[in-house]
Amino acid sequence: MDKSIFSREYEIFLRRLREARARAGLTQVQLAENLGQTQSFVSKCERGERRLDLVEVRAFCGAIGISFPRFVAAVDKEIAVLG
């Protein structure tokens, strides 16, 4: 398993995270405020410059207003297609 933050799997995760924020109608600034973070933190996370752990992903989901289990399941489903 590739451990690079630039693996295809991580790219899928990041794309899904950005799409979820956009679908919620949130800017990076608004998401950052919901998280109690800065816009640059959100930007670095979304670009893959800062790798997120499970607890942080859960916080992102909460701040976006989406179900954490559903988000993870959707990412997992898309990654599974890769084989």
N, CA, C and O atoms as a CHARMM CRD file, in Angstrom:
* protein
*
  332
    1    1 MET  N      0.84300  -1.18200   0.00000 PROA 1      0.00000
    2    1 MET  CA     0.00000   0.00000   0.00000 PROA 1      0.00000
    3    1 MET  C      0.88400   1.23900   0.00000 PROA 1      0.00000
    4    1 MET  O      1.82000   1.35900   0.79100 PROA 1      0.00000
    5    2 ASP  N      0.56800   2.14000  -0.89200 PROA 2      0.00000
    6    2 ASP  CA     1.30700   3.39400  -1.00000 PROA 2      0.00000
    7    2 ASP  C      0.92200   4.29700   0.17100 PROA 2      0.00000
    8    2 ASP  O     -0.26300   4.50300   0.43100 PROA 2      0.00000
    9    3 LYS  N      1.92000   4.83800   0.87800 PROA 3      0.00000
   10    3 LYS  CA     1.64800   5.69400   2.02600 PROA 3      0.00000
   11    3 LYS  C      1.77200   7.18100   1.69500 PROA 3      0.00000
   12    3 LYS  O      1.64200   8.03100   2.57600 PROA 3      0.00000
   13    4 SER  N      2.01800   7.48400   0.44700 PROA 4      0.00000
   14    4 SER  CA     2.14200   8.87500   0.02500 PROA 4      0.00000
   15    4 SER  C      0.79500   9.58700   0.16800 PROA 4      0.00000
   16    4 SER  O     -0.25800   8.99800  -0.07800 PROA 4      0.00000
   17    5 ILE  N      0.84100  10.85700   0.56600 PROA 5      0.00000
   18    5 ILE  CA    -0.39800  11.62400   0.62000 PROA 5      0.00000
   19    5 ILE  C     -0.91800  11.88700  -0.79000 PROA 5      0.00000
   20    5 ILE  O     -2.03100  12.38600  -0.95700 PROA 5      0.00000
   21    6 PHE  N     -0.13300  11.56000  -1.78900 PROA 6      0.00000
   22    6 PHE  CA    -0.53100  11.77500  -3.16200 PROA 6      0.00000
   23    6 PHE  C     -0.96600  10.48900  -3.84500 PROA 6      0.00000
   24    6 PHE  O     -0.99000  10.43000  -5.07400 PROA 6      0.00000
   25    7 SER  N     -1.31300   9.45100  -3.07800 PROA 7      0.00000
   26    7 SER  CA    -1.81000   8.21100  -3.65500 PROA 7      0.00000
   27    7 SER  C     -3.15300   8.47400  -4.32500 PROA 7      0.00000
   28    7 SER  O     -3.82600   9.45800  -4.01700 PROA 7      0.00000
   29    8 ARG  N     -3.53000   7.60600  -5.22400 PROA 8      0.00000
   30    8 ARG  CA    -4.82200   7.74100  -5.91200 PROA 8      0.00000
   31    8 ARG  C     -5.96000   7.72400  -4.89300 PROA 8      0.00000
   32    8 ARG  O     -6.93000   8.46900  -5.02800 PROA 8      0.00000
   33    9 GLU  N     -5.84000   6.88000  -3.88200 PROA 9      0.00000
   34    9 GLU  CA    -6.87100   6.78400  -2.85900 PROA 9      0.00000
   35    9 GLU  C     -7.03000   8.09300  -2.09300 PROA 9      0.00000
   36    9 GLU  O     -8.14700   8.53000  -1.82000 PROA 9      0.00000
   37   10 TYR  N     -5.90200   8.71500  -1.75000 PROA 10     0.00000
   38   10 TYR  CA    -5.97500   9.97000  -1.00500 PROA 10     0.00000
   39   10 TYR  C     -6.51300  11.09500  -1.88300 PROA 10     0.00000
   40   10 TYR  O     -7.20900  11.98800  -1.40100 PROA 10     0.00000
   41   11 GLU  N     -6.18700  11.04700  -3.17500 PROA 11     0.00000
   42   11 GLU  CA    -6.73400  12.03400  -4.10600 PROA 11     0.00000
   43   11 GLU  C     -8.25500  11.92300  -4.17100 PROA 11     0.00000
   44   11 GLU  O     -8.94800  12.94000  -4.22400 PROA 11     0.00000
   45   12 ILE  N     -8.78100  10.69500  -4.16600 PROA 12     0.00000
   46   12 ILE  CA   -10.23000  10.48300  -4.15100 PROA 12     0.00000
   47   12 ILE  C    -10.82500  11.07700  -2.88500 PROA 12     0.00000
   48   12 ILE  O    -11.83300  11.78300  -2.93700 PROA 12     0.00000
   49   13 PHE  N    -10.20000  10.79100  -1.74900 PROA 13     0.00000
   50   13 PHE  CA   -10.66100  11.32200  -0.47200 PROA 13     0.00000
   51   13 PHE  C    -10.70900  12.85200  -0.49600 PROA 13     0.00000
   52   13 PHE  O    -11.70700  13.45000  -0.09500 PROA 13     0.00000
   53   14 LEU  N     -9.63600  13.47800  -0.96500 PROA 14     0.00000
   54   14 LEU  CA    -9.58300  14.94100  -0.99400 PROA 14     0.00000
   55   14 LEU  C    -10.63000  15.52900  -1.92900 PROA 14     0.00000
   56   14 LEU  O    -11.27200  16.52800  -1.60300 PROA 14     0.00000
   57   15 ARG  N    -10.80100  14.90700  -3.08800 PROA 15     0.00000
   58   15 ARG  CA   -11.81100  15.38900  -4.02800 PROA 15     0.00000
   59   15 ARG  C    -13.19600  15.29300  -3.40600 PROA 15     0.00000
   60   15 ARG  O    -13.99100  16.22700  -3.51700 PROA 15     0.00000
   61   16 ARG  N    -13.49100  14.18400  -2.75900 PROA 16     0.00000
   62   16 ARG  CA   -14.78700  14.01300  -2.09700 PROA 16     0.00000
   63   16 ARG  C    -14.99000  15.05600  -0.99000 PROA 16     0.00000
   64   16 ARG  O    -16.09600  15.56400  -0.80900 PROA 16     0.00000
   65   17 LEU  N    -13.93000  15.36700  -0.26000 PROA 17     0.00000
   66   17 LEU  CA   -14.02000  16.35100   0.81500 PROA 17     0.00000
   67   17 LEU  C    -14.32300  17.74100   0.24500 PROA 17     0.00000
   68   17 LEU  O    -15.18400  18.45400   0.76000 PROA 17     0.00000
   69   18 ARG  N    -13.61500  18.11600  -0.81400 PROA 18     0.00000
   70   18 ARG  CA   -13.86900  19.40900  -1.45700 PROA 18     0.00000
   71   18 ARG  C    -15.28500  19.47500  -2.02500 PROA 18     0.00000
   72   18 ARG  O    -15.97100  20.48800  -1.88800 PROA 18     0.00000
   73   19 GLU  N    -15.71500  18.38700  -2.66300 PROA 19     0.00000
   74   19 GLU  CA   -17.05900  18.35100  -3.23900 PROA 19     0.00000
   75   19 GLU  C    -18.12500  18.47300  -2.16100 PROA 19     0.00000
   76   19 GLU  O    -19.13500  19.14900  -2.36100 PROA 19     0.00000
   77   20 ALA  N    -17.91000  17.82800  -1.02200 PROA 20     0.00000
   78   20 ALA  CA   -18.88200  17.89600   0.08000 PROA 20     0.00000
   79   20 ALA  C    -19.00500  19.32600   0.59200 PROA 20     0.00000
   80   20 ALA  O    -20.10700  19.80500   0.86000 PROA 20     0.00000
   81   21 ARG  N    -17.86900  20.00000   0.72500 PROA 21     0.00000
   82   21 ARG  CA   -17.90100  21.39700   1.16800 PROA 21     0.00000
   83   21 ARG  C    -18.65100  22.26300   0.16300 PROA 21     0.00000
   84   21 ARG  O    -19.49000  23.08300   0.53700 PROA 21     0.00000
   85   22 ALA  N    -18.33900  22.07200  -1.11100 PROA 22     0.00000
   86   22 ALA  CA   -18.98200  22.86900  -2.15600 PROA 22     0.00000
   87   22 ALA  C    -20.49200  22.60000  -2.20900 PROA 22     0.00000
   88   22 ALA  O    -21.28400  23.53200  -2.34900 PROA 22     0.00000
   89   23 ARG  N    -20.88600  21.33000  -2.09900 PROA 23     0.00000
   90   23 ARG  CA   -22.31900  20.99400  -2.11600 PROA 23     0.00000
   91   23 ARG  C    -23.05300  21.60800  -0.92500 PROA 23     0.00000
   92   23 ARG  O    -24.23400  21.94300  -1.01900 PROA 23     0.00000
   93   24 ALA  N    -22.34900  21.75000   0.18300 PROA 24     0.00000
   94   24 ALA  CA   -22.95100  22.36900   1.36900 PROA 24     0.00000
   95   24 ALA  C    -23.02500  23.88900   1.22700 PROA 24     0.00000
   96   24 ALA  O    -23.61400  24.56900   2.06800 PROA 24     0.00000
   97   25 GLY  N    -22.42500  24.41800   0.16000 PROA 25     0.00000
   98   25 GLY  CA   -22.46100  25.85900  -0.07200 PROA 25     0.00000
   99   25 GLY  C    -21.52500  26.63800   0.82800 PROA 25     0.00000
  100   25 GLY  O    -21.74100  27.82100   1.09100 PROA 25     0.00000
  101   26 LEU  N    -20.47600  25.96300   1.30400 PROA 26     0.00000
  102   26 LEU  CA   -19.52000  26.60900   2.20600 PROA 26     0.00000
  103   26 LEU  C    -18.24700  27.00300   1.47400 PROA 26     0.00000
  104   26 LEU  O    -17.74700  26.25700   0.63200 PROA 26     0.00000
  105   27 THR  N    -17.73100  28.17100   1.80000 PROA 27     0.00000
  106   27 THR  CA   -16.40500  28.56100   1.33300 PROA 27     0.00000
  107   27 THR  C    -15.37400  27.97400   2.29300 PROA 27     0.00000
  108   27 THR  O    -15.72800  27.48400   3.36600 PROA 27     0.00000
  109   28 GLN  N    -14.13100  28.02400   1.91600 PROA 28     0.00000
  110   28 GLN  CA   -13.06800  27.58700   2.82700 PROA 28     0.00000
  111   28 GLN  C    -13.07800  28.43500   4.09200 PROA 28     0.00000
  112   28 GLN  O    -12.83600  27.91900   5.18300 PROA 28     0.00000
  113   29 VAL  N    -13.35000  29.70300   3.96300 PROA 29     0.00000
  114   29 VAL  CA   -13.39000  30.60000   5.12300 PROA 29     0.00000
  115   29 VAL  C    -14.50300  30.17300   6.07600 PROA 29     0.00000
  116   29 VAL  O    -14.29400  30.09700   7.28600 PROA 29     0.00000
  117   30 GLN  N    -15.67600  29.89900   5.53300 PROA 30     0.00000
  118   30 GLN  CA   -16.79600  29.47400   6.37900 PROA 30     0.00000
  119   30 GLN  C    -16.52000  28.14400   7.05800 PROA 30     0.00000
  120   30 GLN  O    -16.81600  27.97200   8.24000 PROA 30     0.00000
  121   31 LEU  N    -15.95300  27.20400   6.31300 PROA 31     0.00000
  122   31 LEU  CA   -15.60400  25.90600   6.90600 PROA 31     0.00000
  123   31 LEU  C    -14.57200  26.09000   8.00600 PROA 31     0.00000
  124   31 LEU  O    -14.66700  25.47800   9.07000 PROA 31     0.00000
  125   32 ALA  N    -13.58900  26.93400   7.74300 PROA 32     0.00000
  126   32 ALA  CA   -12.55500  27.20000   8.74400 PROA 32     0.00000
  127   32 ALA  C    -13.16800  27.76500  10.02000 PROA 32     0.00000
  128   32 ALA  O    -12.79000  27.36700  11.12100 PROA 32     0.00000
  129   33 GLU  N    -14.10300  28.68200   9.87700 PROA 33     0.00000
  130   33 GLU  CA   -14.77900  29.25300  11.05100 PROA 33     0.00000
  131   33 GLU  C    -15.53000  28.16900  11.81900 PROA 33     0.00000
  132   33 GLU  O    -15.48900  28.13600  13.04900 PROA 33     0.00000
  133   34 ASN  N    -16.21900  27.27900  11.09200 PROA 34     0.00000
  134   34 ASN  CA   -16.94000  26.18100  11.73200 PROA 34     0.00000
  135   34 ASN  C    -15.99800  25.25100  12.48800 PROA 34     0.00000
  136   34 ASN  O    -16.36600  24.67500  13.51200 PROA 34     0.00000
  137   35 LEU  N    -14.77600  25.11200  11.97000 PROA 35     0.00000
  138   35 LEU  CA   -13.78000  24.24000  12.59900 PROA 35     0.00000
  139   35 LEU  C    -12.96800  24.94000  13.68900 PROA 35     0.00000
  140   35 LEU  O    -12.27400  24.28700  14.46800 PROA 35     0.00000
  141   36 GLY  N    -13.05700  26.26500  13.73900 PROA 36     0.00000
  142   36 GLY  CA   -12.20800  27.01400  14.65600 PROA 36     0.00000
  143   36 GLY  C    -10.76500  27.05400  14.18100 PROA 36     0.00000
  144   36 GLY  O     -9.82800  27.08500  14.97900 PROA 36     0.00000
  145   37 GLN  N    -10.60900  27.05200  12.86800 PROA 37     0.00000
  146   37 GLN  CA    -9.28500  27.04500  12.24800 PROA 37     0.00000
  147   37 GLN  C     -9.17600  28.23500  11.29600 PROA 37     0.00000
  148   37 GLN  O    -10.07900  29.06600  11.20900 PROA 37     0.00000
  149   38 THR  N     -8.05500  28.29700  10.59100 PROA 38     0.00000
  150   38 THR  CA    -7.84600  29.34900   9.60000 PROA 38     0.00000
  151   38 THR  C     -8.18100  28.83300   8.21000 PROA 38     0.00000
  152   38 THR  O     -8.22800  27.62500   7.97700 PROA 38     0.00000
  153   39 GLN  N     -8.41100  29.75800   7.29400 PROA 39     0.00000
  154   39 GLN  CA    -8.67100  29.37100   5.90400 PROA 39     0.00000
  155   39 GLN  C     -7.45900  28.65600   5.32600 PROA 39     0.00000
  156   39 GLN  O     -7.61500  27.72200   4.54000 PROA 39     0.00000
  157   40 SER  N     -6.26200  29.07500   5.69900 PROA 40     0.00000
  158   40 SER  CA    -5.06400  28.41300   5.15700 PROA 40     0.00000
  159   40 SER  C     -4.96800  26.96300   5.62900 PROA 40     0.00000
  160   40 SER  O     -4.46000  26.11200   4.89900 PROA 40     0.00000
  161   41 PHE  N     -5.44700  26.67100   6.83300 PROA 41     0.00000
  162   41 PHE  CA    -5.47900  25.28800   7.32000 PROA 41     0.00000
  163   41 PHE  C     -6.37600  24.44900   6.41800 PROA 41     0.00000
  164   41 PHE  O     -5.98500  23.36700   5.97900 PROA 41     0.00000
  165   42 VAL  N     -7.58400  24.95100   6.14100 PROA 42     0.00000
  166   42 VAL  CA    -8.51700  24.22200   5.28400 PROA 42     0.00000
  167   42 VAL  C     -7.92100  24.05000   3.89300 PROA 42     0.00000
  168   42 VAL  O     -8.00000  22.96600   3.31500 PROA 42     0.00000
  169   43 SER  N     -7.33400  25.09200   3.36000 PROA 43     0.00000
  170   43 SER  CA    -6.72600  25.03000   2.03600 PROA 43     0.00000
  171   43 SER  C     -5.62800  23.97600   1.98000 PROA 43     0.00000
  172   43 SER  O     -5.57800  23.18200   1.04100 PROA 43     0.00000
  173   44 LYS  N     -4.75800  23.96200   2.96800 PROA 44     0.00000
  174   44 LYS  CA    -3.66900  22.97200   3.00200 PROA 44     0.00000
  175   44 LYS  C     -4.21900  21.56100   3.10200 PROA 44     0.00000
  176   44 LYS  O     -3.68600  20.64200   2.48000 PROA 44     0.00000
  177   45 CYS  N     -5.26700  21.38200   3.86900 PROA 45     0.00000
  178   45 CYS  CA    -5.89000  20.05900   3.99000 PROA 45     0.00000
  179   45 CYS  C     -6.49200  19.63400   2.65500 PROA 45     0.00000
  180   45 CYS  O     -6.30200  18.50000   2.21600 PROA 45     0.00000
  181   46 GLU  N     -7.20700  20.53300   2.02200 PROA 46     0.00000
  182   46 GLU  CA    -7.86200  20.20500   0.75500 PROA 46     0.00000
  183   46 GLU  C     -6.87600  19.95900  -0.37300 PROA 46     0.00000
  184   46 GLU  O     -7.17900  19.20300  -1.29700 PROA 46     0.00000
  185   47 ARG  N     -5.71800  20.57300  -0.32100 PROA 47     0.00000
  186   47 ARG  CA    -4.69200  20.36000  -1.35100 PROA 47     0.00000
  187   47 ARG  C     -3.79400  19.17800  -1.04800 PROA 47     0.00000
  188   47 ARG  O     -3.00200  18.77400  -1.89800 PROA 47     0.00000
  189   48 GLY  N     -3.90300  18.61100   0.15800 PROA 48     0.00000
  190   48 GLY  CA    -3.07000  17.47600   0.51900 PROA 48     0.00000
  191   48 GLY  C     -1.73000  17.85700   1.10400 PROA 48     0.00000
  192   48 GLY  O     -0.87100  16.99700   1.29600 PROA 48     0.00000
  193   49 GLU  N     -1.53500  19.14600   1.39400 PROA 49     0.00000
  194   49 GLU  CA    -0.28800  19.57000   2.01900 PROA 49     0.00000
  195   49 GLU  C     -0.24600  19.17800   3.48400 PROA 49     0.00000
  196   49 GLU  O      0.82800  19.02100   4.06500 PROA 49     0.00000
  197   50 ARG  N     -1.41600  19.02300   4.07100 PROA 50     0.00000
  198   50 ARG  CA    -1.52800  18.58500   5.45600 PROA 50     0.00000
  199   50 ARG  C     -2.45400  17.38000   5.47400 PROA 50     0.00000
  200   50 ARG  O     -3.61600  17.47100   5.08000 PROA 50     0.00000
  201   51 ARG  N     -1.93400  16.26200   5.93100 PROA 51     0.00000
  202   51 ARG  CA    -2.70800  15.03100   5.95700 PROA 51     0.00000
  203   51 ARG  C     -3.64800  15.02200   7.16000 PROA 51     0.00000
  204   51 ARG  O     -3.25100  15.36300   8.27400 PROA 51     0.00000
  205   52 LEU  N     -4.89300  14.62900   6.92200 PROA 52     0.00000
  206   52 LEU  CA    -5.89000  14.58900   7.98100 PROA 52     0.00000
  207   52 LEU  C     -5.95100  13.20800   8.63100 PROA 52     0.00000
  208   52 LEU  O     -5.82100  12.18600   7.95700 PROA 52     0.00000
  209   53 ASP  N     -6.15000  13.19300   9.93900 PROA 53     0.00000
  210   53 ASP  CA    -6.37400  11.91000  10.60700 PROA 53     0.00000
  211   53 ASP  C     -7.87900  11.68200  10.73800 PROA 53     0.00000
  212   53 ASP  O     -8.67800  12.54900  10.38800 PROA 53     0.00000
  213   54 LEU  N     -8.24800  10.53300  11.23500 PROA 54     0.00000
  214   54 LEU  CA    -9.64600  10.13800  11.32600 PROA 54     0.00000
  215   54 LEU  C    -10.47500  11.10300  12.16300 PROA 54     0.00000
  216   54 LEU  O    -11.59900  11.44100  11.79200 PROA 54     0.00000
  217   55 VAL  N     -9.93200  11.54200  13.27600 PROA 55     0.00000
  218   55 VAL  CA   -10.64900  12.46500  14.15800 PROA 55     0.00000
  219   55 VAL  C    -10.88700  13.79700  13.43700 PROA 55     0.00000
  220   55 VAL  O    -11.95500  14.39300  13.57500 PROA 55     0.00000
  221   56 GLU  N     -9.90700  14.25900  12.67900 PROA 56     0.00000
  222   56 GLU  CA   -10.05600  15.50900  11.93900 PROA 56     0.00000
  223   56 GLU  C    -11.07900  15.37300  10.81400 PROA 56     0.00000
  224   56 GLU  O    -11.84900  16.29900  10.55900 PROA 56     0.00000
  225   57 VAL  N    -11.08900  14.22700  10.14300 PROA 57     0.00000
  226   57 VAL  CA   -12.08100  14.01000   9.08500 PROA 57     0.00000
  227   57 VAL  C    -13.48100  14.05300   9.68700 PROA 57     0.00000
  228   57 VAL  O    -14.39700  14.62800   9.09900 PROA 57     0.00000
  229   58 ARG  N    -13.64400  13.45300  10.84200 PROA 58     0.00000
  230   58 ARG  CA   -14.94000  13.48300  11.52500 PROA 58     0.00000
  231   58 ARG  C    -15.34100  14.92900  11.84500 PROA 58     0.00000
  232   58 ARG  O    -16.50400  15.30100  11.69300 PROA 58     0.00000
  233   59 ALA  N    -14.38300  15.73300  12.28400 PROA 59     0.00000
  234   59 ALA  CA   -14.65600  17.14500  12.57800 PROA 59     0.00000
  235   59 ALA  C    -15.03000  17.90000  11.29700 PROA 59     0.00000
  236   59 ALA  O    -15.94800  18.72100  11.30900 PROA 59     0.00000
  237   60 PHE  N    -14.33400  17.62900  10.21000 PROA 60     0.00000
  238   60 PHE  CA   -14.65900  18.25900   8.92900 PROA 60     0.00000
  239   60 PHE  C    -16.08900  17.92000   8.53600 PROA 60     0.00000
  240   60 PHE  O    -16.84600  18.80100   8.12900 PROA 60     0.00000
  241   61 CYS  N    -16.46600  16.65200   8.65500 PROA 61     0.00000
  242   61 CYS  CA   -17.82600  16.24100   8.30300 PROA 61     0.00000
  243   61 CYS  C    -18.84500  16.98800   9.15800 PROA 61     0.00000
  244   61 CYS  O    -19.85000  17.48000   8.64300 PROA 61     0.00000
  245   62 GLY  N    -18.59100  17.07100  10.44400 PROA 62     0.00000
  246   62 GLY  CA   -19.49700  17.79600  11.32900 PROA 62     0.00000
  247   62 GLY  C    -19.60400  19.26400  10.96300 PROA 62     0.00000
  248   62 GLY  O    -20.69400  19.83600  10.98700 PROA 62     0.00000
  249   63 ALA  N    -18.48200  19.87500  10.62700 PROA 63     0.00000
  250   63 ALA  CA   -18.46000  21.29700  10.27600 PROA 63     0.00000
  251   63 ALA  C    -19.14000  21.55600   8.92800 PROA 63     0.00000
  252   63 ALA  O    -19.68100  22.63600   8.69200 PROA 63     0.00000
  253   64 ILE  N    -19.10200  20.55800   8.05600 PROA 64     0.00000
  254   64 ILE  CA   -19.75600  20.68200   6.74800 PROA 64     0.00000
  255   64 ILE  C    -21.24700  20.38300   6.88900 PROA 64     0.00000
  256   64 ILE  O    -22.06900  20.89000   6.12500 PROA 64     0.00000
  257   65 GLY  N    -21.58300  19.55400   7.87500 PROA 65     0.00000
  258   65 GLY  CA   -22.97500  19.18300   8.08300 PROA 65     0.00000
  259   65 GLY  C    -23.36900  17.91500   7.34900 PROA 65     0.00000
  260   65 GLY  O    -24.51400  17.76200   6.92200 PROA 65     0.00000
  261   66 ILE  N    -22.40000  16.99500   7.20300 PROA 66     0.00000
  262   66 ILE  CA   -22.67400  15.72600   6.53400 PROA 66     0.00000
  263   66 ILE  C    -22.40100  14.57800   7.49900 PROA 66     0.00000
  264   66 ILE  O    -21.69500  14.73500   8.49500 PROA 66     0.00000
  265   67 SER  N    -22.96900  13.43600   7.18500 PROA 67     0.00000
  266   67 SER  CA   -22.79300  12.24500   8.00100 PROA 67     0.00000
  267   67 SER  C    -21.39000  11.67100   7.80200 PROA 67     0.00000
  268   67 SER  O    -20.98900  11.36300   6.68000 PROA 67     0.00000
  269   68 PHE  N    -20.65500  11.53200   8.89800 PROA 68     0.00000
  270   68 PHE  CA   -19.31300  10.95800   8.82600 PROA 68     0.00000
  271   68 PHE  C    -19.35600   9.52800   8.27700 PROA 68     0.00000
  272   68 PHE  O    -18.59700   9.21700   7.35900 PROA 68     0.00000
  273   69 PRO  N    -20.21900   8.64000   8.80700 PROA 69     0.00000
  274   69 PRO  CA   -20.25100   7.27300   8.27000 PROA 69     0.00000
  275   69 PRO  C    -20.60500   7.22500   6.78000 PROA 69     0.00000
  276   69 PRO  O    -20.03700   6.43800   6.02300 PROA 69     0.00000
  277   70 ARG  N    -21.54400   8.07200   6.37300 PROA 70     0.00000
  278   70 ARG  CA   -21.93700   8.09100   4.96100 PROA 70     0.00000
  279   70 ARG  C    -20.79300   8.60200   4.09100 PROA 70     0.00000
  280   70 ARG  O    -20.55700   8.07300   3.00500 PROA 70     0.00000
  281   71 PHE  N    -20.07300   9.63800   4.56500 PROA 71     0.00000
  282   71 PHE  CA   -18.94000  10.17100   3.80800 PROA 71     0.00000
  283   71 PHE  C    -17.86700   9.10000   3.64200 PROA 71     0.00000
  284   71 PHE  O    -17.36200   8.88800   2.54000 PROA 71     0.00000
  285   72 VAL  N    -17.52000   8.42800   4.73400 PROA 72     0.00000
  286   72 VAL  CA   -16.48500   7.38900   4.68600 PROA 72     0.00000
  287   72 VAL  C    -16.91800   6.25100   3.76900 PROA 72     0.00000
  288   72 VAL  O    -16.10700   5.73400   3.00200 PROA 72     0.00000
  289   73 ALA  N    -18.18400   5.85700   3.84000 PROA 73     0.00000
  290   73 ALA  CA   -18.68700   4.78200   2.99000 PROA 73     0.00000
  291   73 ALA  C    -18.59000   5.15300   1.51000 PROA 73     0.00000
  292   73 ALA  O    -18.24200   4.31400   0.68000 PROA 73     0.00000
  293   74 ALA  N    -18.89600   6.40000   1.18300 PROA 74     0.00000
  294   74 ALA  CA   -18.82300   6.84700  -0.21200 PROA 74     0.00000
  295   74 ALA  C    -17.38400   6.84100  -0.71400 PROA 74     0.00000
  296   74 ALA  O    -17.11500   6.43000  -1.84300 PROA 74     0.00000
  297   75 VAL  N    -16.46600   7.29800   0.12800 PROA 75     0.00000
  298   75 VAL  CA   -15.04600   7.27500  -0.25200 PROA 75     0.00000
  299   75 VAL  C    -14.58400   5.83000  -0.42200 PROA 75     0.00000
  300   75 VAL  O    -13.90100   5.49600  -1.39000 PROA 75     0.00000
  301   76 ASP  N    -14.96300   4.98300   0.52600 PROA 76     0.00000
  302   76 ASP  CA   -14.57000   3.57600   0.47100 PROA 76     0.00000
  303   76 ASP  C    -15.10900   2.90100  -0.78200 PROA 76     0.00000
  304   76 ASP  O    -14.40300   2.12100  -1.42100 PROA 76     0.00000
  305   77 LYS  N    -16.32900   3.18900  -1.13000 PROA 77     0.00000
  306   77 LYS  CA   -16.94200   2.59500  -2.31400 PROA 77     0.00000
  307   77 LYS  C    -16.18400   2.99700  -3.57200 PROA 77     0.00000
  308   77 LYS  O    -15.91800   2.16000  -4.43400 PROA 77     0.00000
  309   78 GLU  N    -15.83700   4.27300  -3.67900 PROA 78     0.00000
  310   78 GLU  CA   -15.10400   4.73300  -4.86400 PROA 78     0.00000
  311   78 GLU  C    -13.69900   4.13100  -4.92200 PROA 78     0.00000
  312   78 GLU  O    -13.21900   3.78200  -6.00100 PROA 78     0.00000
  313   79 ILE  N    -13.05200   4.01000  -3.78900 PROA 79     0.00000
  314   79 ILE  CA   -11.71000   3.41600  -3.75100 PROA 79     0.00000
  315   79 ILE  C    -11.78000   1.93500  -4.11200 PROA 79     0.00000
  316   79 ILE  O    -10.88900   1.42200  -4.78900 PROA 79     0.00000
  317   80 ALA  N    -12.82400   1.24700  -3.67100 PROA 80     0.00000
  318   80 ALA  CA   -12.96700  -0.18300  -3.95100 PROA 80     0.00000
  319   80 ALA  C    -13.04300  -0.45200  -5.45100 PROA 80     0.00000
  320   80 ALA  O    -12.61200  -1.50500  -5.92000 PROA 80     0.00000
  321   81 VAL  N    -13.58700   0.49300  -6.19500 PROA 81     0.00000
  322   81 VAL  CA   -13.68900   0.34200  -7.64400 PROA 81     0.00000
  323   81 VAL  C    -12.30000   0.26900  -8.28000 PROA 81     0.00000
  324   81 VAL  O    -12.12300  -0.34800  -9.33100 PROA 81     0.00000
  325   82 LEU  N    -11.31400   0.90400  -7.63300 PROA 82     0.00000
  326   82 LEU  CA    -9.94600   0.89100  -8.15500 PROA 82     0.00000
  327   82 LEU  C     -9.34700  -0.50800  -8.12000 PROA 82     0.00000
  328   82 LEU  O     -8.43900  -0.83500  -8.88500 PROA 82     0.00000
  329   83 GLY  N     -9.87100  -1.31800  -7.22200 PROA 83     0.00000
  330   83 GLY  CA    -9.39400  -2.70000  -7.10700 PROA 83     0.00000
  331   83 GLY  C     -8.32600  -2.81200  -6.14800 PROA 83     0.00000
  332   83 GLY  O     -7.80700  -3.90700  -5.92700 PROA 83     0.00000
